Amino acid sequence: MTDQPSQIAEAVALPEPAPPRPSWRVHVIAVAVLAALTLAIFADVLFLSPGQVIGKVNTADDLFKQFAYWRQFGFGELAKGNLALWNPHIFCGSPYFGGMQSALLYPPNWLFMVLPLATALNLSMALNLWLTGVFMYAWASYRRLGVLASLTAAVVLMLSGAVFLQLLPGHLPHLCTMAWAPLVLLAVDALIDRPSLGWVLVGTLAVAMQVLAGHPQYFFYTAVTAGVYGLVNLVKARRRWVSLGAIAAMFAAAAAIAAVQLLTTVSESSEVLRSGGLDIAKAAQYSFPPENFACFLAPAFFGGVPGVDYWGRWFSWEVQPFIGVAGLGLALYGAILGPSSKRRFSAPMVLILLVLAMGGYLPWVFRLTHDYLPGFDRFRNSGRFLYPATMFLAMLAGVGLQALVSQRRSRLGSAAIAGAVAIALVVAGLALRSWASDPQPKVWPDWLHAMQQSDESWLAKGYPQMFSQAGYARHVGVFASQSVLIAAATAGLIALIFVLTRLTPRAGYLLAVVVLAELVVFDRFTQRPTFELAADQPPELCQLAGPTADESRILDPLLPDLAMTTGGLDLWGYDSFVLRRYMQFIYFTQGWPADNVDYFQHVGALQPTAFLTLLRCRAVLLPQNGRMAVIPLPSLLGRLQLVGQYRLCDDPDKVLAALRAPDFDPCRTVILEEPPAIAPAGIANAGWAKVTDSSTDCLTIQAELSAPAILLITDAYSKFWRARALAGSSQKDYTVMPADYCLRAVPLAAGRHAFRLEYLPTGFLVGRWVSGAAVAAYVVTLVLYLLRRRRGRPAVQ
């Protein structure tokens, strides 16, 4: 009998010959294959049903409630030559460009300027999914994996649960930011091996694109991953300090290129809700639950497929780790038996990133990162570390396939392990079916009850009666059992393929086919619903949310961002990058403590009150008996109001108390927090004021007054609104002040006035010059580098 351990030891001791590098034509074909796969997945919405959009319309759908309208508004303005810094349509006016998710400077998003909205949405998803695969393929190819192994790594990442399920809620900024992460890690790998200007330029581009793509959390987590990965790899770097400096230069240059975005966001963040860190309880939300490790093998264990809604903790697209049973098997094979030159600490990185992803479920680790590592307290949803972990798992899957088809070793041990896993899964699946079908023992019903009591299942929160329905535990248990049994069958097939590799190692390529089949079947047929964007926007709501002659507003708590495309105005909005003052005022109107302001806490629970008329609110929409009831409010103030009296409250908290005073009349009196440079004369109706021109970021106002007064502008206040006198104005200097806590006021003297009100954040003014200079320097450096390469001279090292 052959001594298998000695064979394995001998095989490990022999160096694996490096495969020849494929020609550029082969790489082009591989990229085309990834494009063909992407088009096959998106073919119906791109070519057959152009009005359909990929996504799922429900209460958690970000595409339907936010990103579709943000893209149409922002790039509609950009097509006119206007880079919108301010969004006048929601929250009575709110920062737009600085919120980052607008992603106006991300080049692939410019297709929204030329294509119909539905087509652009689908193409944006497809394009960034394809880029994810292309960059993963490039990273695997750099590690000298074969073409098929590199393609396998790319497919595993593209179609993984951490990536593909982002299509369900329509997470456009997430997909755009995630796409560039493999290229960042490729640049880190190359700079560890041989620091060069060329790879600094590549890495700079990748990091800058991540910043501009619009999702700061995935950018931050990629930077953390790159930092940890770079540090563990420095132990084998030949020129450690040069490599470290090159990686730092890569991030610094990218920050300079994206400075206009970063500095605008930083300057505006001092006024918005998320200006500080989150407390540890809130930051722990959306951590990766320990029980979801079962989804590595059985993706429908907690539902989330047609017939069973996802009933596990949080949202399925945030905590779904599935990469295929065959993909996981290849990753484990690569981690154990793959050459170290190709693994490159990938397995330890997977473990580190999964620990970070578990977040609040590992309290001592989470408290350490939250309290002592800068940036970790700014985000909830540490489960998003699952994505960088998936990148390394995809790499290991490619390494495993390469090792399987190229190394000379017995695979009977691997076949035995896969067979044992298959048997164990069969036993587990049958036991689960028995527990779900038999009321005794109550293992399965008790687990569902514990899940409901955890307050972390959104299905249990929204539909608590569903969990208590007779037969529900059996229904979801049968689905979970089926998912486990499918995993068992797949594991058995993997065992058979391992046996076949004894006849020819190339039979291992069948595992790549199994990986593709598993992921395509799960993703395409269970995780890719569509809806018609226009059909799900009720015409009566579009009409109600449209513009009015008096520029009054509505309050729609369910679909407020619709106003961004109808041209109307809304008091509410679907975004957390909202002015703190304004949200505190909304809390005040609802009778809630303003100190406990939290955008996420009371979504959909806003009620009509008299104070909303200060914001030009004409109607409030309330859900009643499955329909939207329109509650009209009496009109009170116009957009511009000349006020003859003021009260001074130097404490912002006292302003809210003063607004409750029974003798307060907002038509006659304005509450200021500091004395105005021009005191009003106390005369009512001292003249007139009108808006003669306006855009997203500017108002041109003309006025004529017989006596000094305060011009109250019933739009949200920000310290970055500035006033500039125009020709013919009798007043040379204008000051914009906070009024009635969250509105704007401009003191006016007697006489004629013409001035321009502009929203110009300090970070934008500085950042546009920094970005302009950095982009110019990058282009010049790139051109000189390419010229030196073309002339055959050695590139700068």
ZIZI-V330345 format. One record per backbone hydrogen bond with DSSP energy under -0.5 kcal/mol. CO is the residue of the C=O (numbers start at 1). NH is the residue of the N-H. E is the energy in kcal/mol with one decimal. If there is no record, write none. Layout:
co:CO nh:NH e:E
co:CO nh:NH e:E
This chain:
co:2 nh:4 e:-1.2
co:3 nh:7 e:-1.6
co:4 nh:8 e:-2.4
co:5 nh:9 e:-2.6
co:6 nh:10 e:-2.4
co:7 nh:11 e:-2.7
co:8 nh:12 e:-2.7
co:9 nh:13 e:-1.7
co:10 nh:14 e:-1.2
co:23 nh:26 e:-0.5
co:23 nh:27 e:-1.6
co:24 nh:28 e:-2.2
co:25 nh:29 e:-2.1
co:26 nh:30 e:-2.3
co:27 nh:31 e:-2.6
co:28 nh:32 e:-2.2
co:29 nh:33 e:-2.2
co:30 nh:34 e:-2.0
co:31 nh:35 e:-2.0
co:32 nh:36 e:-2.7
co:33 nh:37 e:-2.4
co:34 nh:38 e:-2.3
co:35 nh:39 e:-2.8
co:36 nh:40 e:-2.2
co:37 nh:41 e:-1.7
co:38 nh:42 e:-1.9
co:39 nh:43 e:-1.0
co:42 nh:46 e:-2.0
co:43 nh:47 e:-2.6
co:43 nh:48 e:-1.0
co:44 nh:48 e:-0.9
co:44 nh:49 e:-3.8
co:49 nh:52 e:-2.0
co:51 nh:533 e:-0.8
co:53 nh:531 e:-2.2
co:56 nh:58 e:-0.8
co:58 nh:61 e:-1.8
co:60 nh:62 e:-0.8
co:61 nh:65 e:-1.3
co:62 nh:66 e:-2.0
co:62 nh:67 e:-2.0
co:63 nh:68 e:-2.1
co:66 nh:69 e:-0.6
co:66 nh:70 e:-2.3
co:67 nh:71 e:-2.5
co:68 nh:72 e:-1.9
co:69 nh:73 e:-2.7
co:70 nh:74 e:-2.6
co:71 nh:75 e:-2.0
co:72 nh:76 e:-1.1
co:73 nh:77 e:-2.1
co:74 nh:78 e:-2.0
co:75 nh:79 e:-1.9
co:76 nh:80 e:-0.7
co:77 nh:80 e:-0.7
co:77 nh:82 e:-2.5
co:78 nh:81 e:-1.6
co:81 nh:83 e:-0.6
co:82 nh:84 e:-1.0
co:85 nh:96 e:-2.6
co:86 nh:88 e:-0.7
co:87 nh:94 e:-1.7
co:89 nh:570 e:-2.5
co:90 nh:93 e:-2.3
co:92 nh:716 e:-3.1
co:94 nh:87 e:-3.3
co:96 nh:99 e:-1.2
co:97 nh:100 e:-1.5
co:99 nh:101 e:-2.2
co:100 nh:103 e:-1.5
co:103 nh:106 e:-1.1
co:105 nh:107 e:-0.8
co:106 nh:109 e:-2.1
co:107 nh:110 e:-2.2
co:108 nh:111 e:-1.1
co:109 nh:112 e:-2.2
co:110 nh:113 e:-1.6
co:111 nh:114 e:-1.1
co:111 nh:115 e:-1.7
co:116 nh:120 e:-2.9
co:117 nh:121 e:-2.6
co:118 nh:122 e:-2.1
co:119 nh:123 e:-2.8
co:120 nh:124 e:-2.4
co:121 nh:125 e:-2.0
co:122 nh:126 e:-2.6
co:123 nh:127 e:-3.0
co:124 nh:128 e:-2.2
co:125 nh:129 e:-2.1
co:126 nh:130 e:-2.4
co:127 nh:131 e:-2.4
co:128 nh:132 e:-1.9
co:129 nh:133 e:-1.7
co:130 nh:134 e:-2.7
co:131 nh:135 e:-2.7
co:132 nh:136 e:-1.9
co:133 nh:137 e:-2.6
co:134 nh:138 e:-2.3
co:135 nh:139 e:-2.1
co:136 nh:140 e:-2.5
co:137 nh:141 e:-2.6
co:138 nh:142 e:-2.0
co:139 nh:143 e:-1.2
co:140 nh:145 e:-1.6
co:141 nh:144 e:-1.9
co:146 nh:150 e:-2.8
co:147 nh:151 e:-2.6
co:148 nh:152 e:-2.2
co:149 nh:153 e:-2.1
co:150 nh:154 e:-2.2
co:151 nh:155 e:-2.7
co:152 nh:156 e:-2.6
co:153 nh:157 e:-1.9
co:154 nh:158 e:-2.8
co:155 nh:159 e:-2.5
co:157 nh:160 e:-1.0
co:160 nh:163 e:-0.7
co:160 nh:164 e:-2.5
co:160 nh:165 e:-0.6
co:161 nh:165 e:-0.9
co:163 nh:166 e:-1.7
co:164 nh:167 e:-2.0
co:165 nh:168 e:-1.1
co:165 nh:169 e:-0.6
co:166 nh:170 e:-0.6
co:166 nh:171 e:-2.5
co:168 nh:56 e:-2.2
co:169 nh:62 e:-0.6
co:169 nh:63 e:-2.3
co:170 nh:172 e:-2.1
co:171 nh:175 e:-2.3
co:172 nh:176 e:-2.5
co:173 nh:177 e:-2.2
co:174 nh:178 e:-2.8
co:175 nh:179 e:-1.6
co:176 nh:180 e:-0.5
co:177 nh:180 e:-0.8
co:178 nh:181 e:-1.3
co:178 nh:182 e:-0.5
co:180 nh:184 e:-1.7
co:181 nh:185 e:-2.1
co:182 nh:186 e:-2.1
co:183 nh:187 e:-2.2
co:184 nh:188 e:-2.0
co:185 nh:189 e:-2.5
co:186 nh:190 e:-2.5
co:187 nh:191 e:-2.5
co:188 nh:192 e:-1.8
co:189 nh:193 e:-2.0
co:190 nh:194 e:-3.1
co:192 nh:238 e:-0.5
co:196 nh:200 e:-1.6
co:197 nh:201 e:-2.3
co:198 nh:202 e:-2.0
co:199 nh:203 e:-2.7
co:200 nh:204 e:-2.4
co:201 nh:205 e:-2.1
co:202 nh:206 e:-2.2
co:203 nh:207 e:-2.6
co:204 nh:208 e:-2.6
co:205 nh:209 e:-2.4
co:206 nh:210 e:-1.8
co:207 nh:211 e:-2.1
co:208 nh:212 e:-2.3
co:209 nh:213 e:-1.6
co:210 nh:214 e:-0.6
co:210 nh:215 e:-0.6
co:211 nh:214 e:-0.9
co:214 nh:216 e:-0.5
co:215 nh:219 e:-1.7
co:216 nh:220 e:-2.8
co:217 nh:221 e:-2.8
co:218 nh:222 e:-2.0
co:219 nh:223 e:-2.5
co:220 nh:224 e:-2.5
co:221 nh:225 e:-2.4
co:222 nh:226 e:-3.1
co:223 nh:227 e:-2.4
co:224 nh:228 e:-2.7
co:225 nh:229 e:-2.9
co:226 nh:230 e:-2.6
co:227 nh:231 e:-2.1
co:228 nh:232 e:-2.3
co:229 nh:233 e:-1.6
co:230 nh:234 e:-1.1
co:232 nh:235 e:-0.5
co:233 nh:236 e:-1.7
co:234 nh:237 e:-0.8
co:239 nh:243 e:-2.9
co:240 nh:244 e:-2.8
co:241 nh:245 e:-2.4
co:242 nh:246 e:-2.4
co:243 nh:247 e:-2.4
co:244 nh:248 e:-2.3
co:245 nh:249 e:-2.5
co:246 nh:250 e:-2.1
co:247 nh:251 e:-1.8
co:248 nh:252 e:-2.5
co:249 nh:253 e:-2.9
co:250 nh:254 e:-1.8
co:251 nh:255 e:-2.2
co:252 nh:256 e:-1.9
co:253 nh:257 e:-2.2
co:254 nh:258 e:-2.4
co:256 nh:259 e:-1.2
co:258 nh:261 e:-0.8
co:258 nh:262 e:-2.7
co:259 nh:263 e:-3.2
co:259 nh:264 e:-0.5
co:260 nh:264 e:-0.9
co:261 nh:265 e:-2.1
co:262 nh:266 e:-2.7
co:263 nh:267 e:-2.5
co:264 nh:268 e:-2.2
co:265 nh:269 e:-1.8
co:266 nh:270 e:-0.5
co:267 nh:270 e:-0.7
co:268 nh:271 e:-2.2
co:268 nh:272 e:-0.7
co:271 nh:580 e:-3.3
co:272 nh:275 e:-1.1
co:273 nh:275 e:-0.6
co:273 nh:276 e:-0.6
co:279 nh:283 e:-2.7
co:280 nh:284 e:-1.3
co:282 nh:285 e:-1.3
co:284 nh:287 e:-1.0
co:285 nh:381 e:-2.4
co:285 nh:382 e:-0.5
co:286 nh:383 e:-1.4
co:287 nh:289 e:-0.6
co:289 nh:292 e:-1.3
co:290 nh:293 e:-1.7
co:291 nh:294 e:-1.6
co:292 nh:295 e:-1.3
co:293 nh:296 e:-1.6
co:294 nh:297 e:-1.3
co:294 nh:298 e:-2.7
co:296 nh:323 e:-0.5
co:297 nh:299 e:-0.5
co:298 nh:301 e:-1.8
co:300 nh:303 e:-1.8
co:302 nh:311 e:-2.2
co:302 nh:312 e:-0.6
co:305 nh:308 e:-2.4
co:308 nh:304 e:-1.4
co:308 nh:305 e:-1.7
co:314 nh:458 e:-0.6
co:315 nh:318 e:-1.4
co:315 nh:319 e:-0.9
co:316 nh:319 e:-0.7
co:319 nh:321 e:-0.7
co:322 nh:161 e:-2.8
co:324 nh:328 e:-2.7
co:325 nh:329 e:-2.4
co:326 nh:330 e:-2.6
co:327 nh:331 e:-2.2
co:328 nh:332 e:-2.4
co:329 nh:333 e:-2.3
co:330 nh:334 e:-2.9
co:331 nh:335 e:-2.4
co:332 nh:336 e:-1.8
co:333 nh:337 e:-3.0
co:333 nh:338 e:-0.6
co:334 nh:338 e:-1.4
co:339 nh:342 e:-1.4
co:339 nh:343 e:-2.0
co:340 nh:344 e:-2.2
co:343 nh:346 e:-1.1
co:345 nh:349 e:-1.8
co:346 nh:350 e:-2.2
co:347 nh:351 e:-2.0
co:348 nh:352 e:-2.6
co:349 nh:353 e:-2.7
co:350 nh:354 e:-2.3
co:351 nh:355 e:-2.1
co:352 nh:356 e:-2.1
co:353 nh:357 e:-2.3
co:354 nh:358 e:-1.8
co:355 nh:359 e:-0.7
co:356 nh:359 e:-0.8
co:357 nh:288 e:-2.8
co:358 nh:361 e:-2.7
co:359 nh:362 e:-2.3
co:362 nh:365 e:-0.6
co:362 nh:366 e:-2.5
co:363 nh:367 e:-2.7
co:364 nh:368 e:-1.4
co:365 nh:369 e:-2.3
co:366 nh:370 e:-2.9
co:367 nh:371 e:-2.5
co:368 nh:372 e:-1.9
co:369 nh:373 e:-1.5
co:372 nh:374 e:-0.6
co:373 nh:376 e:-1.5
co:375 nh:378 e:-1.5
co:376 nh:379 e:-0.7
co:377 nh:278 e:-3.8
co:381 nh:384 e:-1.7
co:382 nh:385 e:-2.1
co:383 nh:386 e:-1.9
co:384 nh:387 e:-1.4
co:384 nh:388 e:-0.5
co:385 nh:389 e:-1.8
co:386 nh:390 e:-2.1
co:387 nh:391 e:-1.8
co:388 nh:392 e:-1.6
co:389 nh:393 e:-2.0
co:390 nh:394 e:-2.8
co:391 nh:395 e:-2.0
co:392 nh:396 e:-2.3
co:393 nh:397 e:-2.2
co:394 nh:398 e:-2.0
co:395 nh:399 e:-2.5
co:396 nh:400 e:-2.9
co:397 nh:401 e:-2.2
co:398 nh:402 e:-2.3
co:399 nh:403 e:-2.6
co:400 nh:404 e:-2.4
co:401 nh:405 e:-1.9
co:402 nh:406 e:-1.1
co:403 nh:407 e:-2.3
co:407 nh:409 e:-1.0
co:411 nh:415 e:-2.7
co:412 nh:416 e:-2.6
co:413 nh:417 e:-2.2
co:414 nh:418 e:-2.6
co:415 nh:419 e:-2.6
co:416 nh:420 e:-2.5
co:417 nh:421 e:-2.5
co:418 nh:422 e:-2.3
co:419 nh:423 e:-2.4
co:420 nh:424 e:-2.6
co:421 nh:425 e:-2.5
co:422 nh:426 e:-2.1
co:423 nh:427 e:-2.4
co:424 nh:428 e:-2.5
co:425 nh:429 e:-3.0
co:426 nh:430 e:-2.5
co:427 nh:431 e:-2.4
co:428 nh:432 e:-2.4
co:429 nh:433 e:-2.1
co:430 nh:434 e:-2.2
co:431 nh:435 e:-2.7
co:432 nh:436 e:-2.4
co:433 nh:437 e:-1.8
co:434 nh:438 e:-2.4
co:437 nh:439 e:-0.5
co:442 nh:446 e:-1.9
co:443 nh:447 e:-1.6
co:444 nh:448 e:-2.2
co:445 nh:449 e:-2.2
co:446 nh:450 e:-2.4
co:447 nh:451 e:-2.3
co:448 nh:452 e:-2.1
co:449 nh:453 e:-2.2
co:450 nh:454 e:-1.0
co:451 nh:456 e:-0.6
co:452 nh:455 e:-0.9
co:456 nh:314 e:-3.8
co:456 nh:458 e:-0.7
co:457 nh:461 e:-1.8
co:458 nh:462 e:-2.6
co:459 nh:463 e:-2.8
co:463 nh:466 e:-1.3
co:463 nh:467 e:-0.7
co:464 nh:468 e:-0.7
co:466 nh:469 e:-1.2
co:469 nh:472 e:-1.7
co:471 nh:475 e:-2.4
co:472 nh:476 e:-2.5
co:473 nh:477 e:-1.9
co:474 nh:478 e:-2.4
co:475 nh:479 e:-1.5
co:476 nh:480 e:-2.3
co:477 nh:481 e:-2.6
co:478 nh:482 e:-2.5
co:479 nh:483 e:-2.2
co:480 nh:484 e:-2.0
co:481 nh:485 e:-2.5
co:482 nh:486 e:-2.3
co:483 nh:487 e:-1.8
co:484 nh:488 e:-2.0
co:485 nh:489 e:-2.3
co:486 nh:490 e:-2.2
co:487 nh:491 e:-2.5
co:488 nh:492 e:-2.3
co:489 nh:493 e:-2.1
co:490 nh:494 e:-2.3
co:491 nh:495 e:-2.2
co:492 nh:496 e:-2.0
co:493 nh:497 e:-2.2
co:494 nh:498 e:-2.3
co:495 nh:499 e:-1.8
co:496 nh:500 e:-2.2
co:497 nh:501 e:-1.6
co:499 nh:502 e:-1.7
co:500 nh:503 e:-1.5
co:500 nh:504 e:-1.6
co:504 nh:507 e:-2.2
co:505 nh:508 e:-2.2
co:506 nh:509 e:-1.9
co:507 nh:510 e:-1.9
co:508 nh:511 e:-1.8
co:508 nh:512 e:-0.6
co:509 nh:512 e:-0.6
co:509 nh:513 e:-1.3
co:510 nh:514 e:-2.3
co:511 nh:515 e:-2.6
co:512 nh:516 e:-2.2
co:513 nh:517 e:-2.6
co:514 nh:518 e:-2.9
co:515 nh:519 e:-2.3
co:516 nh:520 e:-2.6
co:517 nh:521 e:-2.5
co:518 nh:522 e:-2.4
co:519 nh:523 e:-2.9
co:520 nh:524 e:-2.5
co:520 nh:525 e:-0.6
co:521 nh:525 e:-1.4
co:522 nh:526 e:-1.0
co:523 nh:527 e:-1.8
co:529 nh:55 e:-2.5
co:531 nh:53 e:-3.3
co:531 nh:533 e:-0.7
co:532 nh:536 e:-1.5
co:534 nh:537 e:-1.5
co:536 nh:538 e:-0.7
co:538 nh:541 e:-0.5
co:538 nh:542 e:-2.3
co:539 nh:543 e:-2.3
co:540 nh:544 e:-2.1
co:541 nh:545 e:-2.6
co:543 nh:546 e:-1.0
co:548 nh:551 e:-1.2
co:553 nh:618 e:-3.5
co:553 nh:619 e:-0.8
co:554 nh:556 e:-0.5
co:554 nh:571 e:-2.5
co:555 nh:557 e:-0.6
co:555 nh:621 e:-2.8
co:559 nh:562 e:-1.1
co:560 nh:563 e:-1.8
co:561 nh:564 e:-1.7
co:562 nh:565 e:-1.7
co:562 nh:566 e:-1.6
co:563 nh:567 e:-1.5
co:563 nh:568 e:-0.7
co:566 nh:547 e:-0.7
co:569 nh:554 e:-1.7
co:570 nh:92 e:-1.7
co:572 nh:91 e:-1.1
co:573 nh:575 e:-0.7
co:576 nh:578 e:-2.0
co:578 nh:273 e:-2.0
co:579 nh:583 e:-2.2
co:580 nh:584 e:-2.6
co:581 nh:585 e:-2.0
co:582 nh:586 e:-2.3
co:583 nh:587 e:-2.4
co:584 nh:588 e:-2.1
co:585 nh:589 e:-2.3
co:586 nh:590 e:-1.3
co:587 nh:591 e:-0.5
co:587 nh:592 e:-2.6
co:588 nh:591 e:-1.2
co:593 nh:596 e:-1.3
co:594 nh:597 e:-1.1
co:598 nh:601 e:-1.0
co:598 nh:602 e:-0.6
co:602 nh:605 e:-2.2
co:609 nh:612 e:-1.2
co:610 nh:613 e:-1.5
co:611 nh:614 e:-1.5
co:612 nh:615 e:-1.5
co:612 nh:617 e:-1.3
co:613 nh:616 e:-1.5
co:613 nh:637 e:-0.8
co:616 nh:553 e:-3.7
co:616 nh:618 e:-0.5
co:618 nh:633 e:-3.0
co:619 nh:555 e:-1.8
co:620 nh:631 e:-3.3
co:621 nh:557 e:-0.6
co:622 nh:629 e:-3.7
co:624 nh:627 e:-1.7
co:627 nh:624 e:-3.7
co:627 nh:629 e:-0.7
co:629 nh:622 e:-2.7
co:629 nh:631 e:-0.6
co:630 nh:632 e:-0.7
co:631 nh:620 e:-2.5
co:639 nh:714 e:-2.0
co:641 nh:643 e:-0.6
co:641 nh:712 e:-3.3
co:643 nh:710 e:-2.9
co:644 nh:682 e:-1.3
co:645 nh:670 e:-1.7
co:647 nh:649 e:-0.5
co:647 nh:672 e:-2.9
co:650 nh:652 e:-0.6
co:651 nh:654 e:-1.2
co:651 nh:655 e:-1.1
co:652 nh:656 e:-1.1
co:653 nh:657 e:-1.2
co:654 nh:658 e:-2.6
co:655 nh:659 e:-1.8
co:656 nh:660 e:-0.6
co:657 nh:660 e:-1.0
co:658 nh:661 e:-1.3
co:661 nh:664 e:-1.7
co:664 nh:666 e:-0.5
co:665 nh:668 e:-1.7
co:665 nh:669 e:-2.8
co:668 nh:645 e:-1.5
co:670 nh:647 e:-2.2
co:670 nh:672 e:-0.6
co:671 nh:740 e:-2.4
co:672 nh:649 e:-2.9
co:677 nh:679 e:-0.5
co:682 nh:684 e:-0.5
co:683 nh:686 e:-0.5
co:686 nh:706 e:-3.4
co:686 nh:707 e:-0.6
co:688 nh:704 e:-2.3
co:690 nh:692 e:-0.6
co:690 nh:702 e:-2.4
co:693 nh:700 e:-3.1
co:697 nh:759 e:-2.2
co:698 nh:695 e:-2.3
co:699 nh:701 e:-0.6
co:699 nh:757 e:-3.6
co:700 nh:692 e:-2.7
co:700 nh:693 e:-1.2
co:701 nh:755 e:-2.2
co:702 nh:690 e:-2.6
co:703 nh:753 e:-2.9
co:704 nh:688 e:-2.1
co:705 nh:751 e:-2.3
co:708 nh:681 e:-2.2
co:709 nh:711 e:-0.5
co:709 nh:748 e:-2.9
co:710 nh:643 e:-3.1
co:710 nh:712 e:-0.8
co:711 nh:713 e:-0.6
co:711 nh:746 e:-2.1
co:712 nh:641 e:-2.2
co:712 nh:714 e:-0.6
co:713 nh:715 e:-1.9
co:713 nh:744 e:-2.1
co:715 nh:744 e:-0.5
co:718 nh:721 e:-1.7
co:720 nh:722 e:-0.6
co:720 nh:760 e:-2.5
co:722 nh:758 e:-3.4
co:724 nh:756 e:-3.0
co:726 nh:729 e:-1.7
co:732 nh:725 e:-0.6
co:735 nh:737 e:-0.6
co:735 nh:747 e:-0.5
co:737 nh:745 e:-2.1
co:738 nh:673 e:-0.6
co:739 nh:743 e:-2.8
co:740 nh:742 e:-1.7
co:742 nh:717 e:-2.6
co:743 nh:739 e:-2.6
co:744 nh:713 e:-2.8
co:745 nh:737 e:-3.0
co:746 nh:711 e:-2.4
co:748 nh:709 e:-2.1
co:751 nh:705 e:-2.1
co:752 nh:730 e:-2.7
co:753 nh:703 e:-2.0
co:754 nh:726 e:-3.2
co:755 nh:701 e:-2.7
co:755 nh:757 e:-0.5
co:756 nh:724 e:-2.3
co:756 nh:758 e:-0.6
co:757 nh:699 e:-2.3
co:758 nh:722 e:-3.3
co:758 nh:760 e:-0.8
co:761 nh:765 e:-1.8
co:762 nh:766 e:-2.1
co:763 nh:767 e:-3.0
co:764 nh:768 e:-2.1
co:765 nh:769 e:-0.5
co:766 nh:769 e:-0.7
co:766 nh:770 e:-1.9
co:767 nh:260 e:-0.6
co:767 nh:771 e:-3.2
co:768 nh:772 e:-1.9
co:769 nh:773 e:-2.4
co:770 nh:774 e:-2.5
co:771 nh:775 e:-3.0
co:772 nh:776 e:-2.0
co:773 nh:777 e:-2.4
co:774 nh:778 e:-2.6
co:775 nh:779 e:-2.6
co:776 nh:780 e:-2.4
co:777 nh:781 e:-2.5
co:778 nh:782 e:-2.7
co:779 nh:783 e:-2.6
co:780 nh:784 e:-2.5
co:781 nh:785 e:-2.5
co:782 nh:786 e:-2.5
co:783 nh:787 e:-2.3
co:784 nh:788 e:-2.2
co:785 nh:789 e:-2.1
co:786 nh:790 e:-2.4
co:787 nh:791 e:-2.0
co:788 nh:793 e:-2.0
co:789 nh:792 e:-1.0
co:796 nh:197 e:-2.0
